[in-house]
Amino acid sequence: MKNAGIFILGFVCGAAALLLLLTVAASRSPPTPNLKPPESITVLLFPPWTRTDTPEAVTVPAKRHGDVFRRLIPETYYGEVTGDYPPIVADAKIAHPDETQTRVLVREGGKNPAVVSVDGIHYFYAKNEPDVFAGATELIRIVRELDYQKQNQTKTE
């Protein structure tokens, strides 16, 4: 009978330890993705942030890669997003020199860096730099500006 009590106590302690390990493992944030430098970047804005009803992807010129890329680099874990909030504002495709591609979904983060994901499940605040006031809004502004310039070049040619 004495051995049965020790057996039950050992079983309960083992179950508690396993439960604790599972809880800790489930609450850990995933590792922050490491984006390789871009060779090219295209960004598709989602309505209502587009200039037209039929949005087209905008190719970012090489001289503006830095402005766009730094608003897409994951830095601090935000969490999982399962609903419509925060809203998706853009879908960026980054081609790398080694011929791989990374797709980055961009969500509005308010007065914060953009909220970005490379897998559509785990989201991260994008790189937080002192001159970035609202990353998603600034990304939208840059892409709309590039699209406007492209449209005006096409009309004058």
C-alpha positions in Angstrom: 0.0 0.0 0.0 2.9 2.3 0.8 4.3 1.8 -2.7 1.0 2.7 -4.3 1.0 6.1 -2.6 4.5 6.8 -3.8 3.5 5.6 -7.3 0.5 7.9 -7.4 2.6 10.9 -6.1 5.2 10.2 -8.8 2.5 10.0 -11.5 0.9 13.3 -10.3 4.3 15.1 -10.2 5.2 13.8 -13.6 1.9 14.9 -15.1 2.3 18.4 -13.6 5.8 18.7 -15.0 4.6 17.7 -18.4 1.7 20.1 -18.3 4.1 22.9 -17.3 6.5 22.1 -20.2 3.6 22.1 -22.7 2.3 25.4 -21.3 5.8 27.0 -21.6 6.3 25.6 -25.1 2.9 26.9 -26.3 3.5 30.4 -24.9 6.9 30.9 -26.5 7.0 33.1 -29.5 8.4 31.8 -32.8 11.8 32.8 -33.9 12.0 36.1 -35.8 12.3 35.5 -39.5 15.5 36.8 -41.1 14.9 38.5 -44.4 17.7 38.4 -46.9 18.6 41.6 -48.8 16.3 42.3 -51.8 17.2 42.1 -55.4 13.7 43.3 -56.3 10.5 44.2 -54.5 7.0 44.3 -55.8 4.1 45.5 -53.6 0.4 45.0 -54.2 -1.8 47.3 -52.1 -5.3 46.1 -51.1 -8.4 48.2 -51.5 -9.2 50.8 -50.1 -5.5 51.8 -50.1 -5.1 51.6 -53.9 -5.4 54.4 -56.3 -7.7 52.5 -58.6 -10.4 49.8 -58.3 -8.1 47.3 -60.1 -4.9 47.3 -58.2 -1.7 46.3 -59.8 1.6 45.3 -58.2 4.1 48.1 -58.1 7.8 47.3 -58.8 9.9 49.3 -56.4 13.0 50.9 -58.2 16.4 49.8 -56.7 17.0 53.3 -55.4 13.9 53.0 -53.1 14.5 49.5 -51.9 15.8 50.7 -48.6 12.7 52.8 -47.9 10.4 49.9 -48.5 12.5 47.0 -47.2 13.1 48.5 -43.8 9.3 48.7 -43.3 9.0 45.0 -44.0 11.8 43.5 -41.8 10.2 41.5 -38.9 11.6 42.5 -35.5 9.3 42.1 -32.4 6.7 39.3 -32.0 3.1 40.7 -32.4 1.2 37.4 -32.1 -1.1 35.3 -34.3 -3.8 37.0 -36.3 -6.9 34.9 -37.1 -9.5 37.5 -38.0 -9.7 40.6 -40.1 -8.0 42.9 -37.6 -5.7 44.5 -38.0 -6.5 44.8 -41.7 -4.2 43.6 -44.5 -3.0 46.6 -46.4 -0.4 45.1 -48.7 1.3 41.9 -50.1 5.0 42.3 -50.8 7.1 39.9 -52.8 10.9 40.2 -52.3 13.2 38.4 -54.7 16.7 37.7 -53.3 20.0 37.5 -55.2 20.1 33.7 -54.5 16.9 33.4 -56.6 14.6 32.7 -53.7 11.5 34.7 -52.9 9.8 35.8 -49.7 6.2 36.9 -49.5 5.4 39.4 -46.7 1.9 40.2 -45.7 1.5 43.6 -44.3 -1.2 44.7 -41.8 -1.9 48.1 -40.3 -0.3 48.6 -36.9 -1.6 52.0 -36.0 1.0 54.5 -34.7 3.6 51.7 -34.8 5.7 49.9 -37.3 3.7 47.8 -39.8 2.6 44.3 -38.6 4.2 41.8 -41.0 4.2 38.0 -41.6 6.2 35.7 -43.8 3.8 32.7 -43.1 0.4 34.4 -42.7 0.1 33.0 -39.2 2.8 34.5 -37.0 3.0 38.3 -37.1 5.8 40.6 -36.1 6.1 44.4 -35.7 8.4 45.5 -38.5 11.7 47.1 -37.7 11.1 50.0 -35.4 13.2 53.0 -36.3 12.9 56.5 -34.8 11.9 58.1 -38.2 9.1 55.6 -38.8 5.9 57.0 -37.4 3.3 54.5 -38.8 5.0 51.9 -40.9 2.1 50.6 -42.9 0.8 54.1 -43.7 4.3 55.1 -44.8 4.6 52.0 -46.9 1.2 52.8 -48.6 2.4 56.4 -49.2 5.6 55.3 -50.8 4.0 52.6 -53.0 1.2 55.0 -54.1 3.8 57.7 -54.9 5.8 55.2 -57.1 2.6 54.1 -58.8 1.7 57.7 -59.5 5.1 58.4 -61.0 4.8 55.2 -63.1 1.4 56.3 -64.4 2.6 59.8 -65.3 5.7 58.4 -67.1 3.4 56.1 -69.2 1.1 59.0 -70.1 4.0 61.3 -71.2 5.7 58.6 -73.4 
